[in-house]
């Protein structure tokens, strides 16, 4: 991938162009005024992955040009990553360069940071690592005060945690989230705050009157704060690590009205329709729930046809999208029964064409 050109002086101009493209793409729909949520101009990415390039004893971070495995750009600065990552990444690589056991056949370095200052670094190798690597890595960990993971084929070594704990201020409360290495987390924490607060605002009228069903809940990023606006929340996620993180986060934040199920969204759809039985929902008394609202935060592929049909059965739909193209496709179906009440643009990835959207839909009278 190529490196975005970070130019804070052009940020407003580039964001305005994103909004213009969005309005053109969704011109076939009756859109309300689009709400735009900005990103910090610099140091906005809380996680990042960098390939490394070996040239003799030299070792550098590189970004490959699109479509080429040979042309690359050596990085000497990276203003898009968080200040926590940027303060460590180059000194860390210099320290790795001096130790053969850490340097040899290292091909990638991954960083995961938090607003609260925690940092987890993963070192990926094209060779096996063992006791000698552990001894060298412990010195590296102590020197930089980081958590460290080493990965090789069929091998994962953890020193001493494979997660960080984010403390995310949302409204008048701080939520603690376990974010696990090699699992999905929102990359731009400040924009993530905007997304959660927007979702809380659009669902505020639901407080205490109905229940929420959520597909693709991840580690509970939206689930935990939104629980205050509903009598009960039932969420589903397929990733084992994300489900465990979500359940730990629910416990650590003292929230008692959420159930997280590890199953595909398609299976939960069948369960709610009465077309499938599974022990995973035993004791949950789903038949007693009053699900008037559904939250979907799907991958870039969007919602499959069966899930589209399922979400259209709810009076209120909260759709968080990381791909405007699949969002547009899904909305052509959903808007047969629902109208768009709120529409938001979240600038998760400044200086790129990528954007995320939030849509609040209400059943037509």
TORKOL-4160 file (C-alpha; in steps of 0.2 Angstrom, whole numbers, padded with zeros to 4 digits, m for minus):
365
<pt num="1" X="0000" Y="0000" Z="0000"/>
<pt num="2" X="0006" Y="0018" Z="m0003"/>
<pt num="3" X="0008" Y="0030" Z="0011"/>
<pt num="4" X="m0005" Y="0044" Z="0013"/>
<pt num="5" X="0001" Y="0061" Z="0011"/>
<pt num="6" X="m0002" Y="0070" Z="0027"/>
<pt num="7" X="m0005" Y="0088" Z="0024"/>
<pt num="8" X="m0015" Y="0096" Z="0039"/>
<pt num="9" X="m0017" Y="0113" Z="0029"/>
<pt num="10" X="m0027" Y="0103" Z="0016"/>
<pt num="11" X="m0037" Y="0093" Z="0028"/>
<pt num="12" X="m0054" Y="0103" Z="0027"/>
<pt num="13" X="m0053" Y="0104" Z="0008"/>
<pt num="14" X="m0050" Y="0085" Z="0006"/>
<pt num="15" X="m0064" Y="0082" Z="0019"/>
<pt num="16" X="m0076" Y="0093" Z="0009"/>
<pt num="17" X="m0072" Y="0083" Z="m0007"/>
<pt num="18" X="m0076" Y="0067" Z="0002"/>
<pt num="19" X="m0093" Y="0074" Z="0007"/>
<pt num="20" X="m0096" Y="0080" Z="m0010"/>
<pt num="21" X="m0093" Y="0062" Z="m0017"/>
<pt num="22" X="m0104" Y="0055" Z="m0004"/>
<pt num="23" X="m0119" Y="0066" Z="m0008"/>
<pt num="24" X="m0117" Y="0062" Z="m0027"/>
<pt num="25" X="m0116" Y="0043" Z="m0023"/>
<pt num="26" X="m0132" Y="0044" Z="m0013"/>
<pt num="27" X="m0141" Y="0056" Z="m0023"/>
<pt num="28" X="m0155" Y="0044" Z="m0027"/>
<pt num="29" X="m0160" Y="0043" Z="m0009"/>
<pt num="30" X="m0169" Y="0056" Z="0002"/>
<pt num="31" X="m0155" Y="0061" Z="0013"/>
<pt num="32" X="m0156" Y="0073" Z="0028"/>
<pt num="33" X="m0142" Y="0085" Z="0031"/>
<pt num="34" X="m0126" Y="0075" Z="0032"/>
<pt num="35" X="m0117" Y="0076" Z="0049"/>
<pt num="36" X="m0098" Y="0076" Z="0047"/>
<pt num="37" X="m0086" Y="0071" Z="0060"/>
<pt num="38" X="m0068" Y="0076" Z="0058"/>
<pt num="39" X="m0052" Y="0067" Z="0063"/>
<pt num="40" X="m0037" Y="0074" Z="0071"/>
<pt num="41" X="m0026" Y="0081" Z="0058"/>
<pt num="42" X="m0011" Y="0070" Z="0063"/>
<pt num="43" X="m0007" Y="0056" Z="0074"/>
<pt num="44" X="m0024" Y="0048" Z="0072"/>
<pt num="45" X="m0020" Y="0029" Z="0069"/>
<pt num="46" X="m0020" Y="0019" Z="0085"/>
<pt num="47" X="m0014" Y="0003" Z="0076"/>
<pt num="48" X="m0002" Y="0001" Z="0061"/>
<pt num="49" X="0007" Y="m0013" Z="0052"/>
<pt num="50" X="0024" Y="m0010" Z="0044"/>
<pt num="51" X="0034" Y="m0021" Z="0033"/>
<pt num="52" X="0053" Y="m0021" Z="0035"/>
<pt num="53" X="0067" Y="m0021" Z="0022"/>
<pt num="54" X="0084" Y="m0029" Z="0025"/>
<pt num="55" X="0099" Y="m0022" Z="0016"/>
<pt num="56" X="0115" Y="m0030" Z="0023"/>
<pt num="57" X="0114" Y="m0025" Z="0042"/>
<pt num="58" X="0102" Y="m0011" Z="0038"/>
<pt num="59" X="0084" Y="m0012" Z="0043"/>
<pt num="60" X="0070" Y="0000" Z="0038"/>
<pt num="61" X="0052" Y="0001" Z="0038"/>
<pt num="62" X="0045" Y="0002" Z="0021"/>
<pt num="63" X="0029" Y="0005" Z="0011"/>
<pt num="64" X="0027" Y="m0004" Z="m0006"/>
<pt num="65" X="0020" Y="0006" Z="m0020"/>
<pt num="66" X="0003" Y="m0002" Z="m0027"/>
<pt num="67" X="0006" Y="m0016" Z="m0039"/>
<pt num="68" X="0024" Y="m0018" Z="m0036"/>
<pt num="69" X="0035" Y="m0029" Z="m0024"/>
<pt num="70" X="0051" Y="m0021" Z="m0028"/>
<pt num="71" X="0048" Y="m0002" Z="m0028"/>
<pt num="72" X="0047" Y="0004" Z="m0010"/>
<pt num="73" X="0049" Y="0020" Z="0001"/>
<pt num="74" X="0059" Y="0019" Z="0017"/>
<pt num="75" X="0050" Y="0028" Z="0031"/>
<pt num="76" X="0059" Y="0041" Z="0042"/>
<pt num="77" X="0043" Y="0048" Z="0049"/>
<pt num="78" X="0025" Y="0043" Z="0050"/>
<pt num="79" X="0014" Y="0057" Z="0056"/>
<pt num="80" X="m0002" Y="0047" Z="0054"/>
<pt num="81" X="0001" Y="0035" Z="0068"/>
<pt num="82" X="m0003" Y="0039" Z="0086"/>
<pt num="83" X="0010" Y="0049" Z="0096"/>
<pt num="84" X="0013" Y="0034" Z="0107"/>
<pt num="85" X="0018" Y="0023" Z="0092"/>
<pt num="86" X="0028" Y="0037" Z="0084"/>
<pt num="87" X="0038" Y="0040" Z="0100"/>
<pt num="88" X="0044" Y="0022" Z="0100"/>
<pt num="89" X="0044" Y="0015" Z="0082"/>
<pt num="90" X="0060" Y="0021" Z="0075"/>
<pt num="91" X="0071" Y="0019" Z="0091"/>
<pt num="92" X="0063" Y="0002" Z="0093"/>
<pt num="93" X="0069" Y="m0003" Z="0075"/>
<pt num="94" X="0086" Y="0004" Z="0078"/>
<pt num="95" X="0087" Y="m0007" Z="0094"/>
<pt num="96" X="0081" Y="m0022" Z="0084"/>
<pt num="97" X="0094" Y="m0019" Z="0071"/>
<pt num="98" X="0108" Y="m0021" Z="0084"/>
<pt num="99" X="0103" Y="m0038" Z="0089"/>
<pt num="100" X="0104" Y="m0052" Z="0077"/>
<pt num="101" X="0092" Y="m0063" Z="0086"/>
<pt num="102" X="0079" Y="m0050" Z="0085"/>
<pt num="103" X="0083" Y="m0044" Z="0067"/>
<pt num="104" X="0086" Y="m0060" Z="0058"/>
<pt num="105" X="0072" Y="m0063" Z="0045"/>
<pt num="106" X="0060" Y="m0051" Z="0054"/>
<pt num="107" X="0048" Y="m0046" Z="0040"/>
<pt num="108" X="0034" Y="m0036" Z="0049"/>
<pt num="109" X="0031" Y="m0025" Z="0064"/>
<pt num="110" X="0014" Y="m0022" Z="0071"/>
<pt num="111" X="0009" Y="m0009" Z="0083"/>
<pt num="112" X="m0007" Y="m0007" Z="0094"/>
<pt num="113" X="m0009" Y="0008" Z="0105"/>
<pt num="114" X="m0022" Y="0017" Z="0116"/>
<pt num="115" X="m0027" Y="0034" Z="0121"/>
<pt num="116" X="m0021" Y="0030" Z="0138"/>
<pt num="117" X="m0003" Y="0027" Z="0133"/>
<pt num="118" X="m0002" Y="0008" Z="0132"/>
<pt num="119" X="0008" Y="0000" Z="0118"/>
<pt num="120" X="0009" Y="m0018" Z="0111"/>
<pt num="121" X="0021" Y="m0023" Z="0098"/>
<pt num="122" X="0021" Y="m0039" Z="0087"/>
<pt num="123" X="0037" Y="m0045" Z="0078"/>
<pt num="124" X="0033" Y="m0057" Z="0064"/>
<pt num="125" X="0047" Y="m0068" Z="0057"/>
<pt num="126" X="0050" Y="m0080" Z="0042"/>
<pt num="127" X="0059" Y="m0092" Z="0054"/>
<pt num="128" X="0056" Y="m0101" Z="0070"/>
<pt num="129" X="0059" Y="m0092" Z="0086"/>
<pt num="130" X="0062" Y="m0099" Z="0104"/>
<pt num="131" X="0072" Y="m0097" Z="0120"/>
<pt num="132" X="0086" Y="m0086" Z="0113"/>
<pt num="133" X="0073" Y="m0074" Z="0105"/>
<pt num="134" X="0064" Y="m0074" Z="0122"/>
<pt num="135" X="0079" Y="m0068" Z="0131"/>
<pt num="136" X="0083" Y="m0055" Z="0118"/>
<pt num="137" X="0065" Y="m0049" Z="0117"/>
<pt num="138" X="0063" Y="m0047" Z="0136"/>
<pt num="139" X="0078" Y="m0035" Z="0136"/>
<pt num="140" X="0069" Y="m0025" Z="0122"/>
<pt num="141" X="0052" Y="m0025" Z="0132"/>
<pt num="142" X="0060" Y="m0019" Z="0147"/>
<pt num="143" X="0070" Y="m0005" Z="0138"/>
<pt num="144" X="0054" Y="0002" Z="0129"/>
<pt num="145" X="0041" Y="m0003" Z="0143"/>
<pt num="146" X="0030" Y="m0011" Z="0130"/>
<pt num="147" X="0021" Y="m0028" Z="0129"/>
<pt num="148" X="0028" Y="m0039" Z="0116"/>
<pt num="149" X="0022" Y="m0053" Z="0105"/>
<pt num="150" X="0033" Y="m0064" Z="0093"/>
<pt num="151" X="0025" Y="m0073" Z="0079"/>
<pt num="152" X="0032" Y="m0086" Z="0067"/>
<pt num="153" X="0024" Y="m0101" Z="0058"/>
<pt num="154" X="0013" Y="m0110" Z="0070"/>
<pt num="155" X="0021" Y="m0101" Z="0084"/>
<pt num="156" X="0016" Y="m0086" Z="0096"/>
<pt num="157" X="0026" Y="m0081" Z="0111"/>
<pt num="158" X="0018" Y="m0068" Z="0122"/>
<pt num="159" X="0028" Y="m0056" Z="0134"/>
<pt num="160" X="0018" Y="m0053" Z="0144"/>
<pt num="161" X="0001" Y="m0048" Z="0137"/>
<pt num="162" X="m0006" Y="m0050" Z="0120"/>
<pt num="163" X="m0018" Y="m0036" Z="0122"/>
<pt num="164" X="m0020" Y="m0018" Z="0128"/>
<pt num="165" X="m0034" Y="m0009" Z="0138"/>
<pt num="166" X="m0041" Y="0006" Z="0131"/>
<pt num="167" X="m0049" Y="0019" Z="0142"/>
<pt num="168" X="m0061" Y="0028" Z="0130"/>
<pt num="169" X="m0071" Y="0043" Z="0137"/>
<pt num="170" X="m0089" Y="0043" Z="0130"/>
<pt num="171" X="m0100" Y="0056" Z="0136"/>
<pt num="172" X="m0099" Y="0057" Z="0155"/>
<pt num="173" X="m0092" Y="0040" Z="0157"/>
<pt num="174" X="m0075" Y="0031" Z="0153"/>
<pt num="175" X="m0077" Y="0014" Z="0145"/>
<pt num="176" X="m0063" Y="0001" Z="0147"/>
<pt num="177" X="m0060" Y="m0010" Z="0132"/>
<pt num="178" X="m0048" Y="m0025" Z="0130"/>
<pt num="179" X="m0041" Y="m0024" Z="0113"/>
<pt num="180" X="m0032" Y="m0040" Z="0108"/>
<pt num="181" X="m0018" Y="m0042" Z="0096"/>
<pt num="182" X="m0022" Y="m0048" Z="0078"/>
<pt num="183" X="m0040" Y="m0044" Z="0081"/>
<pt num="184" X="m0051" Y="m0030" Z="0074"/>
<pt num="185" X="m0052" Y="m0014" Z="0083"/>
<pt num="186" X="m0057" Y="0004" Z="0077"/>
<pt num="187" X="m0041" Y="0012" Z="0071"/>
<pt num="188" X="m0045" Y="0030" Z="0074"/>
<pt num="189" X="m0050" Y="0032" Z="0093"/>
<pt num="190" X="m0055" Y="0050" Z="0092"/>
<pt num="191" X="m0067" Y="0046" Z="0077"/>
<pt num="192" X="m0073" Y="0031" Z="0086"/>
<pt num="193" X="m0078" Y="0042" Z="0101"/>
<pt num="194" X="m0088" Y="0052" Z="0088"/>
<pt num="195" X="m0096" Y="0036" Z="0081"/>
<pt num="196" X="m0102" Y="0030" Z="0098"/>
<pt num="197" X="m0108" Y="0047" Z="0104"/>
<pt num="198" X="m0118" Y="0049" Z="0088"/>
<pt num="199" X="m0126" Y="0031" Z="0090"/>
<pt num="200" X="m0130" Y="0035" Z="0108"/>
<pt num="201" X="m0139" Y="0051" Z="0102"/>
<pt num="202" X="m0149" Y="0043" Z="0088"/>
<pt num="203" X="m0155" Y="0029" Z="0099"/>
<pt num="204" X="m0159" Y="0040" Z="0114"/>
<pt num="205" X="m0177" Y="0039" Z="0112"/>
<pt num="206" X="m0177" Y="0020" Z="0114"/>
<pt num="207" X="m0172" Y="0021" Z="0133"/>
<pt num="208" X="m0180" Y="0008" Z="0143"/>
<pt num="209" X="m0194" Y="0004" Z="0131"/>
<pt num="210" X="m0187" Y="m0009" Z="0119"/>
<pt num="211" X="m0172" Y="m0021" Z="0116"/>
<pt num="212" X="m0158" Y="m0021" Z="0104"/>
<pt num="213" X="m0151" Y="m0035" Z="0093"/>
<pt num="214" X="m0134" Y="m0032" Z="0086"/>
<pt num="215" X="m0124" Y="m0041" Z="0072"/>
<pt num="216" X="m0105" Y="m0040" Z="0071"/>
<pt num="217" X="m0102" Y="m0033" Z="0088"/>
<pt num="218" X="m0083" Y="m0036" Z="0089"/>
<pt num="219" X="m0076" Y="m0033" Z="0106"/>
<pt num="220" X="m0092" Y="m0023" Z="0111"/>
<pt num="221" X="m0086" Y="m0006" Z="0104"/>
<pt num="222" X="m0104" Y="0000" Z="0102"/>
<pt num="223" X="m0113" Y="m0013" Z="0112"/>
<pt num="224" X="m0107" Y="m0007" Z="0129"/>
<pt num="225" X="m0112" Y="0011" Z="0128"/>
<pt num="226" X="m0128" Y="0008" Z="0119"/>
<pt num="227" X="m0134" Y="m0004" Z="0133"/>
<pt num="228" X="m0139" Y="0011" Z="0143"/>
<pt num="229" X="m0152" Y="0016" Z="0129"/>
<pt num="230" X="m0161" Y="m0001" Z="0129"/>
<pt num="231" X="m0169" Y="m0013" Z="0141"/>
<pt num="232" X="m0158" Y="m0028" Z="0135"/>
<pt num="233" X="m0145" Y="m0031" Z="0121"/>
<pt num="234" X="m0142" Y="m0047" Z="0112"/>
<pt num="235" X="m0126" Y="m0047" Z="0101"/>
<pt num="236" X="m0118" Y="m0059" Z="0090"/>
<pt num="237" X="m0100" Y="m0061" Z="0084"/>
<pt num="238" X="m0090" Y="m0075" Z="0075"/>
<pt num="239" X="m0072" Y="m0071" Z="0081"/>
<pt num="240" X="m0068" Y="m0081" Z="0096"/>
<pt num="241" X="m0055" Y="m0068" Z="0103"/>
<pt num="242" X="m0068" Y="m0054" Z="0100"/>
<pt num="243" X="m0082" Y="m0063" Z="0109"/>
<pt num="244" X="m0070" Y="m0066" Z="0124"/>
<pt num="245" X="m0065" Y="m0048" Z="0124"/>
<pt num="246" X="m0083" Y="m0042" Z="0123"/>
<pt num="247" X="m0088" Y="m0053" Z="0137"/>
<pt num="248" X="m0073" Y="m0047" Z="0148"/>
<pt num="249" X="m0077" Y="m0029" Z="0143"/>
<pt num="250" X="m0095" Y="m0032" Z="0149"/>
<pt num="251" X="m0089" Y="m0039" Z="0165"/>
<pt num="252" X="m0076" Y="m0026" Z="0168"/>
<pt num="253" X="m0087" Y="m0011" Z="0165"/>
<pt num="254" X="m0101" Y="m0018" Z="0176"/>
<pt num="255" X="m0115" Y="m0019" Z="0163"/>
<pt num="256" X="m0128" Y="m0032" Z="0166"/>
<pt num="257" X="m0140" Y="m0031" Z="0152"/>
<pt num="258" X="m0130" Y="m0038" Z="0137"/>
<pt num="259" X="m0128" Y="m0056" Z="0131"/>
<pt num="260" X="m0115" Y="m0060" Z="0117"/>
<pt num="261" X="m0117" Y="m0075" Z="0107"/>
<pt num="262" X="m0103" Y="m0083" Z="0096"/>
<pt num="263" X="m0112" Y="m0087" Z="0080"/>
<pt num="264" X="m0113" Y="m0080" Z="0062"/>
<pt num="265" X="m0126" Y="m0067" Z="0060"/>
<pt num="266" X="m0135" Y="m0078" Z="0048"/>
<pt num="267" X="m0138" Y="m0091" Z="0062"/>
<pt num="268" X="m0145" Y="m0078" Z="0073"/>
<pt num="269" X="m0156" Y="m0073" Z="0060"/>
<pt num="270" X="m0163" Y="m0091" Z="0058"/>
<pt num="271" X="m0165" Y="m0092" Z="0077"/>
<pt num="272" X="m0175" Y="m0076" Z="0078"/>
<pt num="273" X="m0186" Y="m0082" Z="0064"/>
<pt num="274" X="m0189" Y="m0099" Z="0073"/>
<pt num="275" X="m0180" Y="m0108" Z="0059"/>
<pt num="276" X="m0165" Y="m0114" Z="0069"/>
<pt num="277" X="m0163" Y="m0121" Z="0087"/>
<pt num="278" X="m0146" Y="m0121" Z="0096"/>
<pt num="279" X="m0140" Y="m0123" Z="0113"/>
<pt num="280" X="m0131" Y="m0107" Z="0112"/>
<pt num="281" X="m0147" Y="m0097" Z="0116"/>
<pt num="282" X="m0153" Y="m0109" Z="0130"/>
<pt num="283" X="m0159" Y="m0099" Z="0144"/>
<pt num="284" X="m0159" Y="m0082" Z="0136"/>
<pt num="285" X="m0178" Y="m0082" Z="0134"/>
<pt num="286" X="m0177" Y="m0073" Z="0117"/>
<pt num="287" X="m0195" Y="m0075" Z="0114"/>
<pt num="288" X="m0198" Y="m0062" Z="0128"/>
<pt num="289" X="m0187" Y="m0049" Z="0120"/>
<pt num="290" X="m0195" Y="m0034" Z="0112"/>
<pt num="291" X="m0183" Y="m0031" Z="0098"/>
<pt num="292" X="m0188" Y="m0014" Z="0090"/>
<pt num="293" X="m0170" Y="m0009" Z="0085"/>
<pt num="294" X="m0156" Y="m0018" Z="0076"/>
<pt num="295" X="m0138" Y="m0012" Z="0075"/>
<pt num="296" X="m0127" Y="m0019" Z="0061"/>
<pt num="297" X="m0108" Y="m0015" Z="0058"/>
<pt num="298" X="m0104" Y="m0027" Z="0044"/>
<pt num="299" X="m0087" Y="m0030" Z="0035"/>
<pt num="300" X="m0083" Y="m0022" Z="0019"/>
<pt num="301" X="m0094" Y="m0034" Z="0010"/>
<pt num="302" X="m0110" Y="m0027" Z="0018"/>
<pt num="303" X="m0125" Y="m0037" Z="0023"/>
<pt num="304" X="m0130" Y="m0053" Z="0014"/>
<pt num="305" X="m0148" Y="m0054" Z="0007"/>
<pt num="306" X="m0154" Y="m0064" Z="0021"/>
<pt num="307" X="m0148" Y="m0052" Z="0034"/>
<pt num="308" X="m0155" Y="m0037" Z="0024"/>
<pt num="309" X="m0172" Y="m0045" Z="0025"/>
<pt num="310" X="m0170" Y="m0049" Z="0043"/>
<pt num="311" X="m0165" Y="m0031" Z="0048"/>
<pt num="312" X="m0180" Y="m0024" Z="0038"/>
<pt num="313" X="m0192" Y="m0032" Z="0050"/>
<pt num="314" X="m0186" Y="m0020" Z="0064"/>
<pt num="315" X="m0194" Y="m0003" Z="0066"/>
<pt num="316" X="m0177" Y="0005" Z="0069"/>
<pt num="317" X="m0160" Y="0001" Z="0060"/>
<pt num="318" X="m0143" Y="0008" Z="0065"/>
<pt num="319" X="m0131" Y="0004" Z="0051"/>
<pt num="320" X="m0113" Y="0008" Z="0053"/>
<pt num="321" X="m0104" Y="0005" Z="0037"/>
<pt num="322" X="m0085" Y="0005" Z="0032"/>
<pt num="323" X="m0089" Y="0003" Z="0013"/>
<pt num="324" X="m0101" Y="0016" Z="0005"/>
<pt num="325" X="m0103" Y="0005" Z="m0011"/>
<pt num="326" X="m0111" Y="m0010" Z="m0001"/>
<pt num="327" X="m0120" Y="0002" Z="0010"/>
<pt num="328" X="m0128" Y="0010" Z="m0006"/>
<pt num="329" X="m0133" Y="m0008" Z="m0012"/>
<pt num="330" X="m0141" Y="m0012" Z="0005"/>
<pt num="331" X="m0150" Y="0004" Z="0006"/>
<pt num="332" X="m0159" Y="0001" Z="m0011"/>
<pt num="333" X="m0167" Y="m0013" Z="m0002"/>
<pt num="334" X="m0170" Y="m0007" Z="0015"/>
<pt num="335" X="m0177" Y="0010" Z="0009"/>
<pt num="336" X="m0192" Y="0001" Z="0002"/>
<pt num="337" X="m0198" Y="m0001" Z="0020"/>
<pt num="338" X="m0188" Y="0012" Z="0029"/>
<pt num="339" X="m0184" Y="0030" Z="0028"/>
<pt num="340" X="m0167" Y="0038" Z="0032"/>
<pt num="341" X="m0169" Y="0049" Z="0047"/>
<pt num="342" X="m0150" Y="0053" Z="0051"/>
<pt num="343" X="m0134" Y="0051" Z="0040"/>
<pt num="344" X="m0117" Y="0054" Z="0046"/>
<pt num="345" X="m0099" Y="0054" Z="0038"/>
<pt num="346" X="m0085" Y="0048" Z="0050"/>
<pt num="347" X="m0067" Y="0052" Z="0043"/>
<pt num="348" X="m0058" Y="0037" Z="0050"/>
<pt num="349" X="m0044" Y="0038" Z="0037"/>
<pt num="350" X="m0039" Y="0056" Z="0033"/>
<pt num="351" X="m0030" Y="0060" Z="0017"/>
<pt num="352" X="m0037" Y="0044" Z="0009"/>
<pt num="353" X="m0053" Y="0041" Z="m0001"/>
<pt num="354" X="m0059" Y="0029" Z="0012"/>
<pt num="355" X="m0074" Y="0035" Z="0023"/>
<pt num="356" X="m0086" Y="0027" Z="0036"/>
<pt num="357" X="m0105" Y="0031" Z="0037"/>
<pt num="358" X="m0118" Y="0030" Z="0050"/>
<pt num="359" X="m0136" Y="0028" Z="0045"/>
<pt num="360" X="m0152" Y="0029" Z="0056"/>
<pt num="361" X="m0167" Y="0022" Z="0048"/>
<pt num="362" X="m0185" Y="0022" Z="0054"/>
<pt num="363" X="m0199" Y="0011" Z="0047"/>
<pt num="364" X="m0211" Y="0021" Z="0035"/>
<pt num="365" X="m0228" Y="0024" Z="0042"/>
